[in-house]
Amino acid sequence: MEQLTNKEEEVMQALWKLEKAFVKEIVAILPNENHYNTISTIVRNLEEKGYVSYTAYGKTHQYYPIISKEEYTKRFMNLAMKRYFNNNYKSMVSFFAKEEKISAKELREILDLIENKK
């Protein structure tokens, strides 16, 4: 499955939130002003990439995601792990710790999660 552009991901976030929607409904909840035709093109691209499908009502289409947000997140994170951290979770956690994006308390909570899974 192809990776999404930032704009495609923004549209997918809207679709995951709405669950199913016509293009005008997607346009209405996007944070920035977007032209209907632009969003319509993006939605069709998402369909071609295998992320959305639709139900036809005459000439209009109601779109819905065919990949869950959780599945996309899993794929995105796996790709990021491979690309940026050489599939090494210790490297990833170290990166966030060095960047001060994660606290010692949060790391302890993660350790608790790991230990309690066993």
DSSP file (Angstrom, degrees, kcal/mol; ACC not computed):
  #  RESIDUE AA STRUCTURE BP1 BP2  ACC     N-H-->O    O-->H-N    N-H-->O    O-->H-N    TCO  KAPPA ALPHA  PHI   PSI    X-CA   Y-CA   Z-CA
    1    1 A M              0   0    0      0, 0.0    49,-0.1     0, 0.0    48,-0.1   0.000 360.0 360.0 360.0 132.8    0.0    0.0    0.0
    2    2 A E        -     0   0    0     47,-0.4     2,-0.1     1,-0.1    47,-0.0  -0.301 360.0-108.9 -67.6 146.8    1.4    3.4   -1.0
    3    3 A Q        -     0   0    0      1,-0.1     2,-0.3    73,-0.0    -1,-0.1  -0.435  36.9-117.8 -71.5 150.8    2.4    6.0    1.6
    4    4 A L        -     0   0    0     -2,-0.1     2,-0.1     1,-0.1    -1,-0.1  -0.629  15.3-125.4 -92.8 148.7    0.1    9.0    1.9
    5    5 A T     >  -     0   0    0     -2,-0.3     4,-2.5     1,-0.1     5,-0.2  -0.372  37.2-101.0 -76.2 168.4    1.0   12.6    1.3
    6    6 A N  H  > S+     0   0    0      1,-0.2     4,-2.1     2,-0.2     5,-0.1   0.910 124.9  48.0 -58.0 -43.3    0.3   15.1    4.2
    7    7 A K  H  > S+     0   0    0      2,-0.2     4,-2.1     1,-0.2    -1,-0.2   0.896 110.9  50.4 -67.1 -40.3   -2.9   16.3    2.5
    8    8 A E  H  > S+     0   0    0      1,-0.2     4,-2.5     2,-0.2    -1,-0.2   0.903 110.5  50.1 -63.3 -40.3   -4.1   12.7    1.8
    9    9 A E  H  X S+     0   0    0     -4,-2.5     4,-2.6     2,-0.2    -2,-0.2   0.889 107.8  53.6 -65.6 -38.2   -3.5   11.9    5.5
   10   10 A E  H  X S+     0   0    0     -4,-2.1     4,-1.7     2,-0.2    -1,-0.2   0.909 110.4  47.0 -60.9 -42.7   -5.4   15.0    6.5
   11   11 A V  H  X S+     0   0    0     -4,-2.1     4,-2.4     2,-0.2    -2,-0.2   0.896 110.8  52.0 -66.9 -40.4   -8.4   13.8    4.4
   12   12 A M  H  X S+     0   0    0     -4,-2.5     4,-3.1     2,-0.2     5,-0.3   0.905 105.5  55.0 -62.9 -40.4   -8.1   10.3    5.9
   13   13 A Q  H  X S+     0   0    0     -4,-2.6     4,-1.9     1,-0.2    -1,-0.2   0.919 109.6  48.0 -57.4 -42.7   -8.2   11.8    9.4
   14   14 A A  H  X S+     0   0    0     -4,-1.7     4,-2.7     2,-0.2     5,-0.2   0.922 112.4  48.2 -63.4 -44.5  -11.4   13.5    8.4
   15   15 A L  H  X S+     0   0    0     -4,-2.4     4,-2.9     1,-0.2    -2,-0.2   0.892 109.4  52.0 -66.0 -39.4  -12.9   10.3    7.0
   16   16 A W  H  < S+     0   0    0     -4,-3.1    -1,-0.2     2,-0.2    -2,-0.2   0.900 113.0  46.5 -62.0 -38.0  -11.9    8.3   10.0
   17   17 A K  H  < S+     0   0    0     -4,-1.9    -2,-0.2    -5,-0.3    -1,-0.2   0.927 120.4  36.9 -68.5 -45.1  -13.7   10.9   12.2
   18   18 A L  H  < S-     0   0    0     -4,-2.7     2,-1.2    -5,-0.1    -2,-0.2   0.759  89.5-152.1 -78.6 -25.9  -16.8   11.0   10.0
   19   19 A E  S  < S+     0   0    0     -4,-2.9     2,-0.3    -5,-0.2    -1,-0.1  -0.214  78.3  14.7  76.1 -42.2  -16.8    7.2    9.2
   20   20 A K  S    S+     0   0    0     -2,-1.2     2,-0.3    44,-0.2    44,-0.2  -0.947  80.1 157.8-155.1 143.2  -18.5    7.9    5.9
   21   21 A A  B     -A   63   0A   0     42,-2.7    42,-3.0    -2,-0.3     2,-0.2  -0.996  39.0-116.2-164.1 153.3  -19.0   11.2    4.1
   22   22 A F    >>  -     0   0    0     -2,-0.3     4,-1.7    40,-0.3     3,-1.0  -0.579  47.8-103.5 -83.8 158.9  -19.6   13.0    0.9
   23   23 A V  H 3> S+     0   0    0     38,-0.5     4,-2.8     1,-0.3     5,-0.2   0.878 121.8  57.2 -53.5 -41.9  -16.8   15.3   -0.4
   24   24 A K  H 3> S+     0   0    0      1,-0.2     4,-1.7     2,-0.2    -1,-0.3   0.841 105.8  51.0 -61.4 -32.1  -18.6   18.4    0.8
   25   25 A E  H <> S+     0   0    0     -3,-1.0     4,-1.0     2,-0.2    -1,-0.2   0.851 110.1  49.0 -72.4 -35.1  -18.8   17.0    4.4
   26   26 A I  H >X S+     0   0    0     -4,-1.7     4,-1.0     2,-0.2     3,-0.8   0.944 110.4  50.7 -66.6 -48.0  -15.0   16.3    4.3
   27   27 A V  H >< S+     0   0    0     -4,-2.8     3,-0.6     1,-0.2    -2,-0.2   0.886 105.6  58.9 -54.9 -40.8  -14.3   19.8    3.1
   28   28 A A  H 3< S+     0   0    0     -4,-1.7    -1,-0.2     1,-0.2    -2,-0.2   0.786 110.3  39.0 -64.4 -29.8  -16.5   21.2    5.9
   29   29 A I  H << S+     0   0    0     -4,-1.0    -1,-0.2    -3,-0.8    -2,-0.2   0.523  86.4 110.4-102.4  -3.9  -14.4   19.7    8.7
   30   30 A L  S << S-     0   0    0     -4,-1.0     4,-0.1    -3,-0.6   -19,-0.0  -0.459  71.1-129.3 -69.5 144.0  -10.9   20.2    7.3
   31   31 A P  S    S+     0   0    0      0, 0.0     2,-0.2     0, 0.0    -1,-0.1   0.819  86.3  50.7 -67.6 -32.2   -9.0   22.8    9.3
   32   32 A N  S    S-     0   0    0      1,-0.1     2,-0.4    -5,-0.0    -2,-0.1  -0.662 100.7 -89.5-103.9 160.8   -7.8   24.9    6.4
   33   33 A E        -     0   0    0     -2,-0.2     2,-0.4     1,-0.0    -1,-0.1  -0.544  53.5-178.2 -68.5 126.4   -9.9   26.4    3.5
   34   34 A N        -     0   0    0     -2,-0.4     2,-0.3    -7,-0.2    -4,-0.1  -0.968  27.3-119.4-130.9 143.6   -9.9   23.8    0.8
   35   35 A H     >  -     0   0    0     -2,-0.4     4,-2.1     1,-0.1     3,-0.3  -0.637  22.4-128.5 -82.0 138.3  -11.5   23.8   -2.7
   36   36 A Y  H  > S+     0   0    0     -2,-0.3     4,-2.6     1,-0.2     5,-0.2   0.898 108.2  51.4 -51.4 -48.1  -14.1   21.1   -3.3
   37   37 A N  H  > S+     0   0    0      1,-0.2     4,-2.2     2,-0.2    -1,-0.2   0.862 108.1  52.4 -63.5 -35.5  -12.4   20.0   -6.5
   38   38 A T  H  > S+     0   0    0     -3,-0.3     4,-2.2     2,-0.2    -1,-0.2   0.945 112.6  43.7 -64.1 -47.8   -9.0   19.6   -4.8
   39   39 A I  H  X S+     0   0    0     -4,-2.1     4,-2.6     1,-0.2    -2,-0.2   0.878 111.2  55.3 -67.1 -37.1  -10.5   17.4   -2.0
   40   40 A S  H  X S+     0   0    0     -4,-2.6     4,-2.1    -5,-0.2    -1,-0.2   0.915 109.1  47.6 -60.0 -43.2  -12.5   15.4   -4.6
   41   41 A T  H  X S+     0   0    0     -4,-2.2     4,-2.2     2,-0.2    -2,-0.2   0.907 111.3  50.5 -64.2 -42.5   -9.3   14.7   -6.4
   42   42 A I  H  X S+     0   0    0     -4,-2.2     4,-2.4     2,-0.2    -2,-0.2   0.911 109.2  51.2 -62.7 -42.6   -7.5   13.7   -3.2
   43   43 A V  H  X S+     0   0    0     -4,-2.6     4,-1.9     1,-0.2    -1,-0.2   0.905 109.7  49.7 -62.7 -41.4  -10.4   11.3   -2.3
   44   44 A R  H  X S+     0   0    0     -4,-2.1     4,-2.3     2,-0.2    -1,-0.2   0.880 109.6  51.9 -64.7 -37.0  -10.2    9.7   -5.7
   45   45 A N  H  X S+     0   0    0     -4,-2.2     4,-2.1     2,-0.2    -2,-0.2   0.906 107.8  52.0 -62.9 -41.3   -6.4    9.3   -5.3
   46   46 A L  H  <>S+     0   0    0     -4,-2.4     5,-2.9     1,-0.2     6,-0.9   0.858 108.5  51.6 -63.4 -34.8   -7.1    7.6   -1.9
   47   47 A E  H ><5S+     0   0    0     -4,-1.9     3,-1.2     4,-0.2    -2,-0.2   0.938 109.4  49.0 -65.3 -46.6   -9.5    5.3   -3.6
   48   48 A E  H 3<5S+     0   0    0     -4,-2.3    -2,-0.2     1,-0.3    -1,-0.2   0.851 109.5  53.0 -61.5 -34.6   -6.9    4.4   -6.3
   49   49 A K  T 3<5S-     0   0    0     -4,-2.1   -47,-0.4    -5,-0.1    -1,-0.3   0.555 119.6-111.1 -79.1  -7.9   -4.3    3.8   -3.5
   50   50 A G  T < 5S+     0   0    0     -3,-1.2    -3,-0.2    -4,-0.5    -2,-0.1   0.705  87.9 110.9  88.6  20.6   -6.7    1.4   -1.7
   51   51 A Y  S   <S+     0   0    0     -5,-2.9    15,-3.1     1,-0.2    16,-0.8   0.744  77.2  26.1 -96.8 -27.9   -7.5    3.5    1.3
   52   52 A V  E     -B   65   0A   0     -6,-0.9     2,-0.2    13,-0.3    -2,-0.2  -0.918  55.3-173.9-134.4 159.9  -11.2    4.4    0.6
   53   53 A S  E     -B   64   0A   0     11,-2.4    11,-2.4    -2,-0.3     2,-0.3  -0.770  16.7-142.6-135.6-175.7  -14.2    3.1   -1.2
   54   54 A Y  E     -B   63   0A   0     -2,-0.2     2,-0.5     9,-0.2     9,-0.2  -0.975  14.6-132.2-150.6 161.8  -17.6    4.5   -1.9
   55   55 A T  E     -B   62   0A   0      7,-2.4     7,-2.7    -2,-0.3     2,-0.4  -0.982  34.3-133.6-112.2 128.2  -21.3    3.9   -2.2
   56   56 A A  E     -B   61   0A   0     -2,-0.5     2,-0.4     5,-0.2     5,-0.2  -0.673  21.9-177.0 -88.2 135.2  -22.8    5.6   -5.3
   57   57 A Y  E >   -B   60   0A   0      3,-3.5     3,-1.9    -2,-0.4     2,-0.4  -0.818  69.0 -64.4-125.6  87.9  -26.0    7.6   -5.1
   58   58 A G  T 3  S-     0   0    0     -2,-0.4    -1,-0.1     1,-0.3     0, 0.0  -0.561 117.8 -15.9  65.9-123.8  -26.6    8.5   -8.6
   59   59 A K  T 3  S+     0   0    0     -2,-0.4     2,-0.3    -3,-0.1    -1,-0.3   0.525 125.6  82.1 -90.0  -6.3  -23.8   10.8   -9.6
   60   60 A T  E <   - B   0  57A   0     -3,-1.9    -3,-3.5   -38,-0.0     2,-0.4  -0.719  65.1-150.3-101.2 153.0  -22.6   11.4   -6.1
   61   61 A H  E     - B   0  56A   0     -2,-0.3     2,-0.6    -5,-0.2   -38,-0.5  -0.959   7.3-151.2-123.7 137.4  -20.5    9.2   -4.0
   62   62 A Q  E     - B   0  55A   0     -7,-2.7    -7,-2.4    -2,-0.4   -40,-0.3  -0.943  26.3-150.8-105.0 119.6  -20.3    8.7   -0.3
   63   63 A Y  E     +AB  21  54A   0    -42,-3.0   -42,-2.7    -2,-0.6    -9,-0.2  -0.576  17.8 177.9 -95.0 151.4  -16.8    7.7    0.7
   64   64 A Y  E     - B   0  53A   0    -11,-2.4   -11,-2.4   -44,-0.2   -44,-0.2  -0.991  33.7-102.8-148.4 148.7  -15.7    5.5    3.6
   65   65 A P  E     - B   0  52A   0      0, 0.0   -13,-0.3     0, 0.0   -14,-0.1  -0.448  20.6-169.9 -71.5 142.1  -12.3    4.3    4.8
   66   66 A I  S    S+     0   0    0    -15,-3.1     2,-0.4    -2,-0.1   -14,-0.2   0.327  77.1  59.9-111.1   4.1  -11.4    0.7    4.0
   67   67 A I  S    S-     0   0    0    -16,-0.8    -1,-0.1     4,-0.0     2,-0.0  -1.000  88.4-125.5-126.4 133.0   -8.3    0.8    6.2
   68   68 A S     >  -     0   0    0     -2,-0.4     4,-2.4     1,-0.1     5,-0.2  -0.323  18.8-117.6 -74.6 158.6   -8.7    1.6    9.9
   69   69 A K  H  > S+     0   0    0      1,-0.2     4,-2.7     2,-0.2     5,-0.2   0.880 117.2  54.3 -60.3 -38.2   -6.8    4.3   11.6
   70   70 A E  H  > S+     0   0    0      2,-0.2     4,-2.3     1,-0.2    -1,-0.2   0.911 108.3  47.6 -63.8 -43.6   -5.2    1.7   13.8
   71   71 A E  H  > S+     0   0    0      2,-0.2     4,-2.3     1,-0.2    -2,-0.2   0.912 113.3  48.2 -65.3 -42.3   -4.0   -0.3   10.8
   72   72 A Y  H  X S+     0   0    0     -4,-2.4     4,-3.1     2,-0.2     5,-0.2   0.926 110.9  50.8 -63.3 -44.0   -2.6    2.8    9.1
   73   73 A T  H  X S+     0   0    0     -4,-2.7     4,-2.9     1,-0.2     5,-0.2   0.913 109.7  50.9 -59.3 -43.3   -0.9    3.9   12.4
   74   74 A K  H  X S+     0   0    0     -4,-2.3     4,-2.3     2,-0.2    -1,-0.2   0.930 113.6  44.1 -60.6 -46.6    0.7    0.4   12.7
   75   75 A R  H  X S+     0   0    0     -4,-2.3     4,-2.3     2,-0.2    -2,-0.2   0.918 114.5  49.7 -64.8 -43.3    2.0    0.6    9.1
   76   76 A F  H  X S+     0   0    0     -4,-3.1     4,-2.5     1,-0.2    -2,-0.2   0.923 113.0  46.2 -61.8 -45.6    3.2    4.2    9.4
   77   77 A M  H  X S+     0   0    0     -4,-2.9     4,-2.8    -5,-0.2    -1,-0.2   0.890 111.1  52.0 -67.1 -39.3    5.1    3.4   12.7
   78   78 A N  H  X S+     0   0    0     -4,-2.3     4,-2.0    -5,-0.2    -1,-0.2   0.908 111.8  47.3 -62.2 -40.9    6.6    0.3   11.2
   79   79 A L  H  X S+     0   0    0     -4,-2.3     4,-3.0     2,-0.2     5,-0.2   0.920 112.8  48.4 -65.5 -44.3    7.9    2.3    8.3
   80   80 A A  H  X>S+     0   0    0     -4,-2.5     4,-2.8     1,-0.2     5,-0.7   0.908 110.5  51.9 -62.7 -42.0    9.2    5.1   10.5
   81   81 A M  H  X5S+     0   0    0     -4,-2.8     6,-2.4     1,-0.2     4,-1.3   0.917 114.5  42.9 -59.9 -43.4   10.9    2.5   12.7
   82   82 A K  H  X5S+     0   0    0     -4,-2.0     4,-0.7     4,-0.3    -2,-0.2   0.939 119.9  41.4 -68.6 -47.8   12.6    0.9    9.7
   83   83 A R  H  <5S+     0   0    0     -4,-3.0    -2,-0.2    -5,-0.2    -3,-0.2   0.907 130.0  20.8 -67.4 -45.5   13.5    4.2    8.0
   84   84 A Y  H  <5S+     0   0    0     -4,-2.8    -3,-0.2    -5,-0.2    -2,-0.2   0.673 132.9  30.9-105.3 -20.1   14.7    6.3   10.9
   85   85 A F  H ><<S-     0   0    0     -4,-1.3     3,-2.0    -5,-0.7     6,-0.2   0.253  94.9-119.6-127.2  13.1   15.6    3.8   13.7
   86   86 A N  T 3< S-     0   0    0     -4,-0.7    -4,-0.3     1,-0.3    -3,-0.1   0.853  73.2 -63.0  51.8  39.7   16.8    0.8   11.8
   87   87 A N  T 3  S+     0   0    0     -6,-2.4     2,-0.7     1,-0.2    -1,-0.3   0.754 104.7 134.8  57.5  27.8   14.0   -1.3   13.5
   88   88 A N    <>  -     0   0    0     -3,-2.0     4,-1.6    -7,-0.5    -1,-0.2  -0.902  38.5-170.8-112.2 106.5   15.6   -0.6   16.9
   89   89 A Y  H  > S+     0   0    0     -2,-0.7     4,-2.7     1,-0.2     5,-0.2   0.833  87.1  59.3 -66.5 -32.3   13.1    0.4   19.5
   90   90 A K  H  > S+     0   0    0      1,-0.2     4,-2.7     2,-0.2    -1,-0.2   0.911 105.1  50.4 -61.4 -41.3   15.8    1.3   22.0
   91   91 A S  H  > S+     0   0    0     -6,-0.2     4,-2.3     2,-0.2    -1,-0.2   0.897 110.7  49.8 -62.2 -40.3   17.1    3.9   19.4
   92   92 A M  H  X S+     0   0    0     -4,-1.6     4,-2.1     2,-0.2    -2,-0.2   0.946 112.9  44.4 -64.9 -48.5   13.7    5.3   19.0
   93   93 A V  H  X S+     0   0    0     -4,-2.7     4,-2.4     1,-0.2    -2,-0.2   0.905 113.2  52.2 -63.9 -40.8   13.1    5.7   22.8
   94   94 A S  H  X S+     0   0    0     -4,-2.7     4,-2.9    -5,-0.2     5,-0.2   0.904 107.0  53.8 -61.0 -41.6   16.6    7.1   23.2
   95   95 A F  H  X S+     0   0    0     -4,-2.3     4,-2.1     1,-0.2    -2,-0.2   0.945 111.1  44.3 -57.2 -49.9   15.9    9.7   20.5
   96   96 A F  H  <>S+     0   0    0     -4,-2.1     5,-3.1     1,-0.2     6,-0.9   0.860 113.4  51.4 -66.7 -34.9   12.7   10.9   22.2
   97   97 A A  H ><5S+     0   0    0     -4,-2.4     3,-1.2     3,-0.2    -1,-0.2   0.932 111.1  47.4 -66.1 -44.8   14.4   10.9   25.6
   98   98 A K  H 3<5S+     0   0    0     -4,-2.9    -2,-0.2     1,-0.3    -1,-0.2   0.853 111.7  50.5 -64.5 -34.6   17.3   13.0   24.2
   99   99 A E  T 3<5S-     0   0    0     -4,-2.1    -1,-0.3    -5,-0.2    -2,-0.2   0.436 113.1-122.7 -81.8   1.1   14.9   15.4   22.5
  100  100 A E  T < 5S+     0   0    0     -3,-1.2    -3,-0.2    -4,-0.2    -2,-0.1   0.846  76.1 127.4  58.3  37.0   13.1   15.7   25.9
  101  101 A K      < +     0   0    0     -5,-3.1     2,-0.4    -6,-0.2    -4,-0.2   0.483  68.5  44.4 -96.4  -7.4    9.8   14.5   24.2
  102  102 A I  S    S-     0   0    0     -6,-0.9     2,-0.2    -5,-0.1    -1,-0.2  -1.000  78.0-140.3-139.7 137.9    9.4   11.7   26.9
  103  103 A S     >  -     0   0    0     -2,-0.4     4,-2.3     1,-0.1     5,-0.1  -0.488  26.7-112.3 -94.7 165.4    9.8   12.0   30.6
  104  104 A A  H  > S+     0   0    0      1,-0.2     4,-2.4     2,-0.2     5,-0.2   0.875 120.2  55.2 -61.0 -37.5   11.3    9.5   33.1
  105  105 A K  H  > S+     0   0    0      2,-0.2     4,-2.1     1,-0.2    -1,-0.2   0.924 108.0  47.7 -62.1 -44.5    7.7    9.1   34.5
  106  106 A E  H  > S+     0   0    0      1,-0.2     4,-2.2     2,-0.2    -2,-0.2   0.885 110.2  52.6 -64.7 -38.1    6.4    8.1   31.0
  107  107 A L  H  X S+     0   0    0     -4,-2.3     4,-2.5     2,-0.2    -1,-0.2   0.902 108.5  50.3 -63.8 -40.2    9.3    5.7   30.5
  108  108 A R  H  X S+     0   0    0     -4,-2.4     4,-2.4     2,-0.2    -2,-0.2   0.896 109.2  51.8 -63.5 -39.2    8.5    4.1   33.9
  109  109 A E  H  X S+     0   0    0     -4,-2.1     4,-2.1     2,-0.2    -2,-0.2   0.891 109.4  49.9 -63.5 -39.0    4.9    3.8   32.7
  110  110 A I  H  X S+     0   0    0     -4,-2.2     4,-2.5     2,-0.2    -2,-0.2   0.918 109.6  51.1 -64.8 -43.3    6.0    2.1   29.5
  111  111 A L  H  X S+     0   0    0     -4,-2.5     4,-3.1     1,-0.2     5,-0.2   0.906 108.6  52.0 -59.4 -41.8    8.2   -0.3   31.5
  112  112 A D  H  X S+     0   0    0     -4,-2.4     4,-2.5     2,-0.2    -1,-0.2   0.912 109.0  50.5 -60.9 -42.5    5.2   -1.1   33.6
  113  113 A L  H  X S+     0   0    0     -4,-2.1     4,-0.9     2,-0.2    -2,-0.2   0.925 113.3  45.5 -60.0 -44.8    3.1   -1.8   30.5
  114  114 A I  H >X S+     0   0    0     -4,-2.5     3,-0.7     1,-0.2     4,-0.6   0.937 115.0  46.4 -64.8 -47.5    5.9   -4.1   29.1
  115  115 A E  H >< S+     0   0    0     -4,-3.1     3,-0.7     1,-0.2    -1,-0.2   0.854 110.8  52.2 -66.8 -34.8    6.4   -6.0   32.4
  116  116 A N  H 3< S+     0   0    0     -4,-2.5    -1,-0.2    -5,-0.2    -2,-0.2   0.647  99.1  65.3 -77.7 -13.7    2.6   -6.5   33.0
  117  117 A K  H <<        0   0    0     -4,-0.9    -1,-0.2    -3,-0.7    -2,-0.2   0.743 360.0 360.0 -75.1 -23.8    2.2   -8.0   29.5
  118  118 A K    <<        0   0    0     -3,-0.7    -1,-0.2    -4,-0.6    -2,-0.1   0.488 360.0 360.0 -74.4 360.0    4.3  -11.0   30.5
